[in-house]
């Protein structure tokens, strides 16, 4: 889940690192530019004397009420910004002709520039997000400046891959999921999906606008990241609750959350099937020699040490996939796109390729295990950058397993996950109310207007010492 700064490459890690080199001491906790993963980096910039903390929480209202049956405000002025609305409407498809009622499924992801001309607006939104790039009081000024500095370089990368296909694949996945759900759970039909991107269109506000227009009163915030990280799923959910307040929708919709699904059996089968497809790219006589190089976006140790659960959940996915494959291949888990001088999760994917080559391995299948669709991480970083690294190191057979994209088993998995969630009246995962041990952000792990009483675990245990802000909010 990440990407490095090596002169080329399209990850947010790269663009954030290069853009912030001359401005201030900033904290960067960023996802991939395409929304499939999460990254974090810290870059020291000496020219400004103002020290900025690594984690600056949004000064968002926070409630002392025990449950989140609320209709009160989330502070919209705190934090730098979020997804801006635009003229395009959120993608909404239902397998039923009914235009009102039913169940809304809000598909949360980071998004990505579909056209080269979209890169600038995408970066503007990203650099204004205090959940990812923490610039404190300078956010509104430095964010646009950093965006302008990086836009020309990132545009060249998107020219090479023809723009991000993440919206296309999300719409296909959502349509297939809803068609299955209408059959699995007719009592909660019609099921309608709403694409909800953090930094590109359709934005959070667009998704909520469509939700309101369709008369939806019951919705599920469905993270499209199988593994949870505060930098991706956490950031998207925080923005969903802020946008709900901005639009005055605190009491309009009853919410529940699907926040992780990294070991779901059908998802694991889907990932294993794609690996088997990737193995077909090698001569049959060589397949026993192929090393599976699982690759996921990296995180800095500093973020992990705060308690982010992402690394162990990625590892659990890899272990489950290898069990599904009966451990038929030798394998390694590596991490993409590290940037900056601070220590990150390792080994780095590029260094792993070089090391395997040095040992004499000539057959490598890279497996993007934390991504559910193609985006710049796969199409540019793996297919172009790492392919070059492999060739230069002497790897004669280097391939990538196909991304999940339109894999039918992925649509099956998503429908099964939502069906079970509805059938069992689940509010969220057992883990979701448990904030990271070093978390100081009051909005984290919130749910606005939940379907049942809810409190974060830290608030249940110490209700008299809840984190507060200058603008308390009921339900947060």
C-alpha positions as CSV (number, residue, x, y, z in Angstrom):
1,X,0.0,0.0,0.0
2,X,2.3,2.7,-0.9
3,X,4.8,4.0,-3.3
4,X,8.2,5.4,-3.4
5,X,9.8,8.5,-4.7
6,X,12.1,7.3,-7.4
7,X,11.8,10.0,-10.1
8,X,8.8,8.3,-11.7
9,X,5.8,6.6,-10.2
10,X,2.4,7.9,-9.4
11,X,1.7,7.2,-5.8
12,X,0.6,9.8,-3.3
13,X,3.7,8.9,-1.3
14,X,5.9,10.2,-4.1
15,X,3.9,13.3,-4.9
16,X,3.5,14.2,-1.3
17,X,7.2,13.8,-0.5
18,X,8.5,15.8,-3.5
19,X,5.9,18.5,-3.0
20,X,6.6,19.2,0.6
21,X,10.4,19.3,0.4
22,X,10.7,23.1,1.0
23,X,7.8,24.2,3.1
24,X,7.5,23.0,6.7
25,X,7.6,20.0,9.0
26,X,4.6,18.1,7.9
27,X,3.0,14.8,8.6
28,X,1.8,12.8,5.7
29,X,-0.5,9.8,6.2
30,X,-1.6,9.2,2.7
31,X,-3.4,6.6,0.5
32,X,-2.5,5.7,-3.0
33,X,-3.3,8.2,-5.7
34,X,-5.8,5.8,-7.0
35,X,-7.5,4.9,-3.8
36,X,-6.5,1.3,-3.5
37,X,-4.2,1.6,-0.6
38,X,-2.7,3.7,2.2
39,X,0.6,5.3,2.8
40,X,2.2,7.4,5.4
41,X,5.3,9.5,5.4
42,X,6.9,12.3,7.2
43,X,9.1,14.8,5.5
44,X,11.2,17.4,7.2
45,X,11.1,20.8,5.6
46,X,13.3,23.4,7.4
47,X,12.3,26.7,5.8
48,X,9.3,27.4,8.0
49,X,9.9,27.8,11.7
50,X,6.5,26.6,12.8
51,X,6.6,23.0,14.1
52,X,3.7,20.9,13.0
53,X,2.7,17.7,14.7
54,X,2.8,14.3,13.0
55,X,-0.9,13.8,13.8
56,X,-3.1,16.9,13.9
57,X,-6.7,15.8,14.5
58,X,-9.5,17.7,13.0
59,X,-11.0,19.9,15.6
60,X,-14.3,18.2,15.2
61,X,-17.2,18.2,17.6
62,X,-17.4,15.4,20.0
63,X,-20.2,14.2,22.2
64,X,-20.4,13.1,25.7
65,X,-23.6,11.2,24.9
66,X,-23.3,7.4,25.3
67,X,-25.0,6.5,22.0
68,X,-24.9,7.8,18.5
69,X,-28.6,8.1,17.9
70,X,-28.0,11.7,16.9
71,X,-29.1,14.6,14.9
72,X,-26.4,17.0,16.0
73,X,-23.5,18.6,14.2
74,X,-20.2,17.5,13.0
75,X,-18.0,20.5,12.7
76,X,-17.5,21.3,9.0
77,X,-15.0,24.1,9.4
78,X,-12.3,22.0,11.1
79,X,-9.8,20.1,9.1
80,X,-8.8,21.4,5.8
81,X,-11.3,19.9,3.5
82,X,-12.4,16.9,1.7
83,X,-14.1,15.8,-1.4
84,X,-15.6,18.7,-3.3
85,X,-18.8,18.3,-5.1
86,X,-18.9,18.7,-8.8
87,X,-21.4,18.7,-11.6
88,X,-21.2,15.0,-12.2
89,X,-23.6,12.8,-10.2
90,X,-22.7,9.9,-8.1
91,X,-22.9,6.5,-9.8
92,X,-26.1,4.8,-8.7
93,X,-27.4,1.6,-10.1
94,X,-30.2,-0.6,-8.8
95,X,-31.4,-3.9,-10.2
96,X,-34.9,-2.8,-9.4
97,X,-37.0,-0.2,-11.1
98,X,-38.1,1.3,-7.8
99,X,-36.8,4.8,-7.4
100,X,-37.4,5.1,-3.6
101,X,-36.7,3.1,-0.5
102,X,-34.6,0.0,-0.3
103,X,-31.0,-0.3,1.0
104,X,-28.2,2.0,0.0
105,X,-24.7,0.7,-0.2
106,X,-22.1,3.5,-0.2
107,X,-18.8,2.1,-1.7
108,X,-16.0,4.0,-0.1
109,X,-12.7,4.4,-1.9
110,X,-10.0,7.0,-2.6
111,X,-10.8,7.4,-6.3
112,X,-8.4,8.5,-9.0
113,X,-8.1,10.9,-12.0
114,X,-9.9,9.3,-14.9
115,X,-8.4,11.9,-17.3
116,X,-5.1,13.7,-17.2
117,X,-7.0,17.0,-16.7
118,X,-8.4,15.5,-13.5
119,X,-5.0,15.2,-11.8
120,X,-4.9,18.8,-10.6
121,X,-8.4,18.8,-8.8
122,X,-7.6,15.3,-7.4
123,X,-4.3,16.6,-5.8
124,X,-6.1,19.8,-4.6
125,X,-8.5,17.7,-2.6
126,X,-5.8,15.3,-1.3
127,X,-3.5,18.1,0.0
128,X,-6.4,19.8,1.7
129,X,-7.2,16.7,3.7
130,X,-5.8,17.0,7.2
131,X,-6.5,13.4,7.9
132,X,-3.7,12.5,5.4
133,X,-1.4,15.5,5.2
134,X,-1.3,17.3,8.5
135,X,-0.3,20.9,8.0
136,X,-2.3,22.5,10.9
137,X,-3.2,26.2,10.4
138,X,-1.2,26.3,7.2
139,X,-3.3,23.6,5.4
140,X,-5.4,26.0,3.3
141,X,-2.4,27.8,2.1
142,X,0.2,25.1,1.7
143,X,-2.2,22.4,0.3
144,X,-2.9,24.2,-3.0
145,X,0.8,25.2,-3.3
146,X,1.9,21.6,-2.9
147,X,-0.7,20.4,-5.4
148,X,0.4,22.9,-8.0
149,X,4.0,21.8,-7.7
150,X,3.2,18.1,-8.2
151,X,0.5,18.3,-10.9
152,X,2.8,18.4,-14.0
153,X,4.9,15.4,-12.9
154,X,1.9,13.2,-12.0
155,X,0.1,14.1,-15.2
156,X,2.9,12.5,-17.1
157,X,2.4,9.3,-15.3
158,X,-1.4,9.2,-16.0
159,X,-0.7,9.9,-19.6
160,X,1.3,6.6,-19.7
161,X,-1.6,4.5,-18.3
162,X,-4.5,6.4,-19.9
163,X,-6.0,7.6,-16.7
164,X,-7.4,5.7,-13.7
165,X,-9.9,3.0,-14.3
166,X,-11.0,2.8,-10.7
167,X,-14.4,4.3,-11.2
168,X,-15.2,2.0,-14.1
169,X,-14.3,-1.1,-12.1
170,X,-16.1,0.1,-9.0
171,X,-19.3,0.7,-11.0
172,X,-19.1,-2.8,-12.5
173,X,-18.5,-4.3,-9.1
174,X,-21.4,-2.4,-7.5
175,X,-23.8,-3.4,-10.2
176,X,-22.9,-7.1,-10.0
177,X,-23.1,-7.0,-6.2
178,X,-26.6,-5.4,-6.2
179,X,-27.9,-7.9,-8.7
180,X,-26.8,-10.7,-6.5
181,X,-28.1,-9.0,-3.4
182,X,-31.6,-8.6,-4.7
183,X,-31.8,-12.4,-5.1
184,X,-30.1,-13.2,-1.8
185,X,-32.1,-10.7,0.3
186,X,-35.4,-9.6,-1.4
187,X,-36.7,-8.3,1.9
188,X,-34.1,-5.5,1.9
189,X,-34.3,-4.8,-1.9
190,X,-34.0,-2.8,-4.0
191,X,-30.2,-2.6,-3.3
192,X,-28.6,0.5,-4.8
193,X,-24.8,1.2,-4.8
194,X,-23.4,4.7,-4.5
195,X,-19.7,5.2,-5.5
196,X,-18.2,7.5,-2.9
197,X,-14.6,8.6,-3.7
198,X,-12.5,10.6,-1.2
199,X,-10.5,12.7,-3.7
200,X,-12.3,12.4,-7.1
201,X,-15.8,12.3,-8.5
202,X,-18.3,11.2,-7.4
203,X,-17.4,12.8,-4.1
204,X,-18.9,12.1,-0.7
205,X,-21.4,15.0,-1.1
206,X,-22.5,13.7,-4.5
207,X,-23.1,10.2,-3.1
208,X,-25.1,11.6,-0.2
209,X,-27.1,13.8,-2.6
210,X,-28.1,10.8,-4.6
211,X,-28.9,8.9,-1.5
212,X,-31.2,11.6,-0.4
213,X,-32.8,11.9,-3.9
214,X,-33.6,8.2,-3.9
215,X,-35.3,8.4,-0.5
216,X,-32.9,6.0,1.1
217,X,-33.4,5.7,4.9
218,X,-31.1,2.7,5.5
219,X,-27.5,2.7,4.3
220,X,-24.3,0.7,4.7
221,X,-20.9,2.4,4.5
222,X,-19.0,-0.4,2.7
223,X,-15.2,0.1,2.6
224,X,-13.7,-1.2,-0.6
225,X,-10.4,-1.7,1.3
226,X,-10.4,-5.4,2.5
227,X,-7.9,-4.5,5.2
228,X,-8.5,-1.6,7.6
229,X,-6.2,1.3,8.0
230,X,-6.8,4.7,9.6
231,X,-5.2,6.3,6.5
232,X,-7.8,4.8,4.1
233,X,-11.0,3.4,5.5
234,X,-10.7,5.6,8.6
235,X,-10.2,8.7,6.5
236,X,-13.1,7.9,4.2
237,X,-15.5,7.2,7.1
238,X,-14.4,10.4,8.9
239,X,-15.3,12.4,5.8
240,X,-18.6,10.6,5.4
241,X,-19.7,11.7,8.9
242,X,-18.4,15.3,8.3
243,X,-20.3,15.5,5.0
244,X,-23.4,14.1,6.6
245,X,-23.3,17.1,9.0
246,X,-22.5,19.6,6.3
247,X,-25.6,18.5,4.4
248,X,-27.9,18.4,7.4
249,X,-28.5,14.6,7.0
250,X,-27.7,13.5,10.6
251,X,-31.1,12.0,11.2
252,X,-32.2,11.2,7.6
253,X,-30.4,7.9,7.2
254,X,-29.7,5.0,9.6
255,X,-26.2,3.8,9.2
256,X,-24.1,0.7,9.7
257,X,-20.5,0.1,8.6
258,X,-18.6,-2.7,6.9
259,X,-15.1,-1.7,7.8
260,X,-13.0,-4.8,6.9
261,X,-13.3,-8.1,5.2
262,X,-9.7,-9.3,4.8
263,X,-10.4,-13.0,5.5
264,X,-13.8,-13.5,3.9
265,X,-13.7,-17.0,2.3
266,X,-15.0,-16.0,-1.1
267,X,-12.7,-13.0,-1.3
268,X,-9.8,-15.4,-0.5
269,X,-11.0,-17.7,-3.3
270,X,-11.2,-14.8,-5.7
271,X,-7.6,-13.7,-4.9
272,X,-6.4,-17.3,-5.2
273,X,-8.1,-17.7,-8.6
274,X,-6.4,-14.6,-10.0
275,X,-3.0,-16.0,-8.8
276,X,-3.8,-19.2,-10.7
277,X,-4.5,-17.1,-13.8
278,X,-1.2,-15.3,-13.3
279,X,0.6,-18.6,-13.1
280,X,-0.7,-19.5,-16.6
281,X,1.5,-16.7,-17.9
282,X,4.6,-18.9,-17.2
283,X,5.6,-22.0,-19.2
284,X,4.1,-25.0,-17.5
285,X,7.5,-26.5,-17.0
286,X,8.6,-23.5,-15.1
287,X,5.6,-22.9,-12.8
288,X,7.1,-24.8,-9.8
289,X,9.9,-22.2,-9.9
290,X,7.6,-19.2,-9.6
291,X,7.9,-17.1,-6.5
292,X,4.7,-15.3,-5.4
293,X,5.7,-11.8,-4.4
294,X,2.7,-10.4,-2.6
295,X,2.8,-6.6,-2.6
296,X,0.8,-4.1,-0.6
297,X,1.1,-0.4,0.1
298,X,3.5,0.3,2.9
299,X,3.1,2.3,6.1
300,X,5.8,4.1,8.1
301,X,6.7,2.4,11.4
302,X,5.5,5.6,13.2
303,X,2.0,5.1,11.9
304,X,2.1,1.3,12.7
305,X,3.4,2.0,16.2
306,X,0.4,4.2,16.9
307,X,-1.7,1.0,16.5
308,X,-2.8,0.9,12.9
309,X,-4.0,-2.6,12.3
310,X,-3.3,-2.7,8.6
311,X,0.0,-4.8,8.5
312,X,-1.4,-7.7,10.5
313,X,-4.6,-7.8,8.4
314,X,-2.6,-7.8,5.1
315,X,-0.6,-10.7,6.6
316,X,-3.7,-12.5,7.5
317,X,-5.0,-12.2,3.9
318,X,-1.8,-13.6,2.5
319,X,-1.8,-16.5,4.9
320,X,-5.4,-17.3,4.0
321,X,-4.7,-17.2,0.3
322,X,-1.7,-19.5,0.6
323,X,-3.9,-22.0,2.5
324,X,-6.4,-21.8,-0.3
325,X,-3.6,-22.5,-2.7
326,X,-2.4,-25.4,-0.6
327,X,1.0,-23.7,-0.3
328,X,1.7,-24.8,-3.9
329,X,4.2,-22.0,-4.4
330,X,6.9,-20.3,-2.3
331,X,6.0,-16.8,-1.4
332,X,7.1,-13.5,0.1
333,X,5.1,-10.4,1.4
334,X,6.7,-7.1,0.5
335,X,5.6,-3.5,0.7
336,X,5.4,-0.9,-2.1
337,X,6.4,2.7,-2.3
338,X,8.3,3.7,0.7
339,X,9.4,7.3,0.8
340,X,11.5,9.5,3.0
341,X,14.2,8.8,5.6
342,X,12.0,7.3,8.4
343,X,11.7,3.5,8.7
344,X,8.8,1.9,6.9
345,X,7.4,-1.6,6.7
346,X,9.7,-3.9,4.8
347,X,11.0,-5.5,2.8
348,X,10.4,-3.0,0.0
349,X,9.0,-4.6,-3.1
350,X,11.8,-3.4,-5.4
351,X,14.5,-4.6,-3.0
352,X,12.8,-7.9,-2.7
353,X,12.9,-8.3,-6.5
354,X,16.6,-7.5,-6.5
355,X,17.3,-9.9,-3.7
356,X,15.4,-12.7,-5.3
357,X,17.3,-12.1,-8.5
358,X,20.6,-12.1,-6.7
359,X,19.8,-15.6,-5.3
360,X,19.2,-16.9,-8.9
361,X,15.4,-16.7,-9.0
362,X,14.2,-16.0,-12.6
363,X,10.5,-16.4,-12.2
364,X,8.4,-13.9,-10.2
365,X,4.7,-13.4,-10.1
366,X,3.8,-10.1,-8.3
367,X,0.4,-10.3,-6.5
368,X,-1.3,-6.9,-5.6
369,X,-3.0,-8.3,-2.5
370,X,-4.4,-5.1,-1.0
371,X,-6.0,-3.8,-4.2
372,X,-9.5,-4.8,-5.6
373,X,-9.1,-3.1,-8.9
374,X,-6.4,-1.8,-11.3
375,X,-5.1,1.7,-10.7
376,X,-1.8,3.5,-10.8
377,X,-0.2,1.2,-8.2
378,X,-0.6,-1.8,-10.5
379,X,-0.6,-0.2,-14.0
380,X,2.4,2.1,-13.4
381,X,4.4,1.0,-10.4
382,X,4.3,-2.7,-10.8
383,X,3.8,-3.0,-14.6
384,X,6.3,-0.4,-15.5
385,X,8.7,0.4,-12.6
386,X,9.0,-3.0,-11.0
387,X,9.1,-4.7,-14.4
388,X,12.1,-2.5,-15.2
389,X,13.7,-3.3,-11.9
390,X,13.2,-7.1,-12.5
391,X,14.7,-6.9,-16.0
392,X,17.7,-5.0,-14.9
393,X,18.3,-7.5,-12.1
394,X,18.2,-10.5,-14.4
395,X,14.7,-11.8,-13.8
396,X,13.7,-13.4,-17.1
397,X,10.0,-14.1,-16.3
398,X,8.3,-11.3,-14.4
399,X,4.5,-11.0,-14.4
400,X,1.6,-9.6,-12.3
401,X,-1.5,-11.6,-11.4
402,X,-4.6,-9.9,-12.9
403,X,-6.3,-7.5,-10.5
404,X,-9.8,-8.6,-9.2
405,X,-11.6,-6.0,-11.3
406,X,-14.6,-7.9,-12.8
407,X,-13.8,-11.3,-11.2
408,X,-17.2,-12.9,-10.5
409,X,-16.0,-14.3,-7.2
410,X,-15.3,-10.8,-6.0
411,X,-18.9,-9.8,-6.7
412,X,-20.1,-12.9,-5.0
413,X,-17.9,-12.1,-1.9
414,X,-19.2,-8.5,-1.7
415,X,-22.8,-9.6,-2.0
416,X,-22.3,-12.3,0.7
417,X,-20.6,-9.8,3.0
418,X,-23.5,-7.3,2.7
419,X,-26.2,-10.0,2.9
420,X,-24.7,-11.4,6.2
421,X,-24.4,-7.9,7.5
422,X,-28.1,-7.2,6.9
423,X,-29.3,-10.6,7.9
424,X,-27.5,-10.4,11.3
425,X,-28.3,-6.7,11.8
426,X,-24.6,-6.0,12.2
427,X,-23.6,-2.5,13.1
428,X,-19.8,-2.8,12.4
429,X,-17.0,-5.3,13.0
430,X,-16.1,-6.3,16.6
431,X,-12.8,-4.4,16.1
432,X,-14.2,-1.1,14.8
433,X,-15.0,0.5,18.2
434,X,-11.5,-0.2,19.4
435,X,-9.4,2.9,18.6
436,X,-5.7,2.7,18.1
437,X,-3.9,3.0,21.5
438,X,-2.3,6.3,20.5
439,X,-5.3,7.8,18.8
440,X,-6.2,11.4,19.8
441,X,-8.6,12.2,17.0
442,X,-12.2,12.4,18.5
443,X,-14.0,11.6,15.3
444,X,-12.2,8.3,14.7
445,X,-14.4,5.2,14.9
446,X,-17.6,7.2,14.9
447,X,-20.9,6.3,13.4
448,X,-23.6,8.9,12.9
449,X,-27.2,7.8,13.5
450,X,-26.4,4.1,13.9
451,X,-28.9,1.4,13.6
452,X,-28.4,0.5,17.2
453,X,-26.7,2.0,20.3
454,X,-23.0,2.5,19.8
455,X,-20.0,3.9,21.6
456,X,-16.3,3.6,21.0
457,X,-14.7,1.3,23.4
458,X,-12.5,4.0,25.0
459,X,-15.7,6.0,25.8
460,X,-17.4,2.9,27.3
461,X,-14.5,2.3,29.6
462,X,-13.9,5.9,30.6
463,X,-17.1,7.9,29.9
464,X,-16.1,10.8,32.0
465,X,-12.8,11.4,30.2
466,X,-13.9,11.4,26.6
467,X,-11.9,13.4,24.1
468,X,-13.5,16.8,23.6
469,X,-13.1,19.6,21.2
470,X,-14.1,23.2,21.2
471,X,-17.4,22.3,19.5
472,X,-18.9,19.3,21.1
473,X,-21.1,17.2,18.9
474,X,-23.8,14.7,19.9
475,X,-23.0,11.4,18.4
476,X,-19.3,11.9,17.7
